[in-house]
């Protein structure tokens, strides 16, 4: 048999259920799928293939899974940092979203995000935003895999001036994209229990269920949300969502910081999933999610970067490092959130959190060939006693050399093959120059 | 006048006392010193120079200052993570230090550290370890600037089998290195108030004072240290050190986590300095240093990575990102530790913390030409509304393109000019293979 691609001469971190690590590994790919993952033998020639990729002694692993993003927010990266949350949102983010988001700017902002993600080893993202049709077009163009949800919110939103259209609009997006490409999985992104009324939450979940979609929702993110739901619904955000039927195995709770023990039990019982976004939670001073307790309770927790305005990057390697360290100091226990646990969060558990675990998240025969190769011939990756430790505590997105999604090579030798990066950077720079000028004129900054 | 080097076509972040940022900046260097820092004029030719460096629209800034490292510990990077502190130290780090540290391994481990630091934009490090003579040889060879202290501890240590020789040995190191090179500043590194008896602490400080040196000491790092000093000395670590005369403007308190309000006041009053190492403190679950309170009290706080065994890298860009985010979530206030404050910690405040603020830490005429240039033509650095925000929240060590120390170019186009990187990586890999084999045989891992 002649494979499409054979990758060899690398250490394979499979992320399979036995957490097998294969030295001098060989990965065989055909028609976008993984066919064989095995140890190479020095006395045996390599399997035949149309293309042979030498990993040069580096690490071969599944691409990373970013379970929560707002891709077009790259446009507002670093626009206004270190501010109180309400000032940041009311004076900068909301006005900029209202004024500067158009189908065209959303597309170029998403292309920028895809470029950043691919170049730093992310092969799947789960997004929720507005103008999601344009997000999807850009994601599709880049070749990255995406679970994409049109936003539902009870306020006028970019592209949805009349909130009463919000669910209809989200369903229209789903119907348009549900059969376009195996790489695009539509979803519904309900903004939060405090920006959507009970009726909207119920209708959005019903629409999501009727089509078997992932239902994404920000919940239990901030103390003010917690206080507000307590005041209005006389219970916690999670118990409120549970009471109105929002929680089941297709629900992805994003953030999940303000949780009590009963909330954790409910999430576990409903088999809902959680997206953990530690860097955003730290930067916005939202709090520390009880991730070790969630995992102990059996909840599937994936890792996410959140949007670029609150992080300010989409690099999951930095996010893994932070996730591992934050919980140690928070619980004053250096043994929690060990490197293996965190690596799983960013791969197989993340895939499960967004409903794609049958297809991606590990290197196993039959799964999609979403593979990345890291160059480990760098001072910060030497010596290497324990490769998984290096992936969490010292590897960087910039160590990623090659990236493929469904067997299609998107990054080769650190060069992005699918997009015109120079053109994207130039267009975003032009737009940001305009935004900057306008903000200065209005004396906001 | 013909300068030695002129850098142009970049955004200069001067870090001078007015925090001037100069667009289209020009930096003129002669005899290792900064001569002029000014805005370029389009109608005027560039100043004449032996070498012209085009920053290509990137960022030109002072090199970063790492105020706390144990350079040779690169050799133990990732050797044993996610363990309880005592197990990590007693079963792995201490035995490995005892068995595998020799003058030769210390030299190669230090060369690896210098390579990593230079390639990620650090131009000055403050180190404390054993076999410091060999550390100094390697630092000198690399061309990086260093404040280097031979370790003083009341236990048999690598290279100092008899603790009664500890101070004599440290002084011998100082005398040997104090006039070798303007790039090497000797210091004394007293390990901690719980590993050195009162007599040792006093003698070491006296020796340090007699030569006008920086006196480095780990203090108030862990709860167990705090409890022990409380039990033995009936006061806090800082008050104990103050009582025995260890604290003055030449003292660098490393970590400074377990501090009460009085401790902070004492540190401020004595004008002692603090080295903040957030990633190490998180990974080892030591706690969160009250850095915003220290800064408010007027204490000079620099940033440090700590050794590679507890971080696991020497990248100050990652450390800045973490410092900015950790305190926000810890104090539940998104406005603390803003980007400018953190950038100062990693440059001018760091320089002040280790006694070099008259020479380095900012780009100002008369100071040493320790300069780095960042390539900002990358997806994660676009758009750029606020360059300082990007340096803290999204720039990576790998964005550093050129590095010079005292006007000598050490990194050009991401290539290290002073060291044979391939040889260093090979030697460290060989040594780590041996260590790994030995540890496996003894069934420790």
Contacts between the chains, C-beta under 8 A, distances in Angstrom:
chain1	res1	chain2	res2	distance
A	74	B	382	7.9
A	74	B	383	7.9
A	75	B	383	6.8
A	77	B	382	7.7
A	77	B	383	6.3
A	77	B	385	7.7
A	77	B	390	7.9
A	77	B	394	7.0
A	78	B	383	7.7
A	78	B	384	7.0
A	78	B	385	5.3
A	78	B	386	5.2
A	78	B	389	3.9
A	78	B	390	5.5
A	78	B	393	6.5
A	78	B	394	7.0
A	79	B	385	4.9
A	79	B	386	7.6
A	80	B	385	7.8
A	80	B	386	8.0
A	81	B	338	7.2
A	81	B	339	6.0
A	81	B	386	7.1
A	81	B	389	4.8
A	81	B	393	6.7
A	82	B	324	7.9
A	82	B	334	6.6
A	82	B	335	5.6
A	82	B	337	7.9
A	82	B	338	3.8
A	82	B	339	6.2
A	83	B	334	6.6
A	83	B	335	6.5
A	84	B	334	6.3
A	84	B	335	6.1
A	85	B	334	6.1
A	88	B	334	7.4
A	112	B	379	5.7
A	112	B	382	6.6
A	115	B	379	4.4
A	116	B	379	4.0
A	116	B	380	5.1
A	119	B	379	6.4
A	120	B	380	7.6
A	223	B	332	7.7
A	279	B	321	7.9
A	279	B	325	6.2
A	281	B	329	6.5
A	282	B	325	3.7
A	282	B	326	6.5
A	282	B	328	5.8
A	282	B	329	4.1
A	283	B	324	7.5
A	283	B	325	5.1
A	283	B	328	6.1
A	283	B	334	6.7
A	283	B	393	7.3
A	284	B	328	7.6
A	284	B	334	5.5
A	285	B	328	4.5
A	285	B	329	5.5
A	285	B	331	7.3
A	285	B	332	5.0
A	285	B	333	5.5
A	285	B	334	4.2
A	286	B	329	7.4
A	287	B	329	6.7
A	287	B	332	7.0
A	288	B	329	6.2
A	311	B	393	7.1
A	311	B	394	7.9
A	312	B	389	7.0
A	312	B	390	7.5
A	312	B	393	4.1
A	312	B	394	4.7
A	313	B	380	4.8
A	313	B	393	7.1
A	313	B	394	4.2
A	314	B	380	7.3
A	315	B	380	6.7
A	315	B	396	7.8
A	318	B	318	6.9
A	318	B	321	7.0
A	321	B	279	7.9
A	321	B	318	7.0
A	322	B	322	6.9
A	322	B	325	7.4
A	324	B	82	7.9
A	324	B	283	7.5
A	325	B	279	6.2
A	325	B	282	3.7
A	325	B	283	5.1
A	325	B	322	7.4
A	326	B	282	6.5
A	326	B	326	7.8
A	326	B	329	7.8
A	328	B	282	5.8
A	328	B	283	6.1
A	328	B	284	7.6
A	328	B	285	4.5
A	329	B	281	6.5
A	329	B	282	4.1
A	329	B	285	5.5
A	329	B	286	7.4
A	329	B	287	6.7
A	329	B	288	6.2
A	329	B	326	7.8
A	331	B	285	7.4
A	332	B	223	7.6
A	332	B	285	5.0
A	332	B	287	7.0
A	333	B	285	5.6
A	334	B	82	6.5
A	334	B	83	6.6
A	334	B	84	6.3
A	334	B	85	6.1
A	334	B	88	7.4
A	334	B	283	6.8
A	334	B	284	5.5
A	334	B	285	4.2
A	335	B	82	5.6
A	335	B	83	6.5
A	335	B	84	6.1
A	337	B	82	7.9
A	338	B	81	7.2
A	338	B	82	3.8
A	339	B	81	6.0
A	339	B	82	6.2
A	377	B	425	6.8
A	379	B	112	5.7
A	379	B	115	4.4
A	379	B	116	4.0
A	379	B	119	6.4
A	379	B	421	6.9
A	379	B	424	7.6
A	379	B	425	7.0
A	380	B	116	5.1
A	380	B	120	7.6
A	380	B	313	4.8
A	380	B	314	7.3
A	380	B	315	6.7
A	380	B	397	7.8
A	382	B	74	7.9
A	382	B	77	7.7
A	382	B	112	6.6
A	382	B	425	5.0
A	382	B	428	5.4
A	382	B	429	6.1
A	382	B	432	7.8
A	383	B	74	7.9
A	383	B	75	6.8
A	383	B	77	6.3
A	383	B	78	7.7
A	383	B	428	5.2
A	383	B	429	5.8
A	383	B	431	7.3
A	383	B	432	3.1
A	384	B	78	7.0
A	384	B	429	7.7
A	384	B	432	7.2
A	385	B	77	7.7
A	385	B	78	5.3
A	385	B	79	4.9
A	385	B	80	7.8
A	385	B	432	6.3
A	385	B	435	7.7
A	385	B	436	5.7
A	386	B	78	5.2
A	386	B	79	7.5
A	386	B	81	7.1
A	389	B	78	3.9
A	389	B	81	4.8
A	389	B	312	7.0
A	390	B	77	7.9
A	390	B	78	5.5
A	390	B	312	7.5
A	393	B	78	6.5
A	393	B	81	6.7
A	393	B	283	7.3
A	393	B	311	7.1
A	393	B	312	4.1
A	393	B	313	7.1
A	394	B	77	7.0
A	394	B	78	7.0
A	394	B	311	7.9
A	394	B	312	4.7
A	394	B	313	4.2
A	396	B	315	7.7
A	396	B	396	5.7
A	396	B	397	7.3
A	396	B	398	5.9
A	397	B	380	7.8
A	397	B	396	7.4
A	398	B	396	5.9
A	398	B	398	3.9
A	398	B	399	8.0
A	399	B	398	8.0
A	421	B	379	6.9
A	424	B	379	7.6
A	425	B	377	6.7
A	425	B	379	7.0
A	425	B	382	5.0
A	428	B	382	5.4
A	428	B	383	5.2
A	429	B	382	6.1
A	429	B	383	5.8
A	429	B	384	7.7
A	431	B	383	7.2
A	432	B	382	7.8
A	432	B	383	3.1
A	432	B	384	7.2
A	432	B	385	6.3
A	435	B	383	8.0
A	435	B	385	7.7
A	436	B	385	5.7
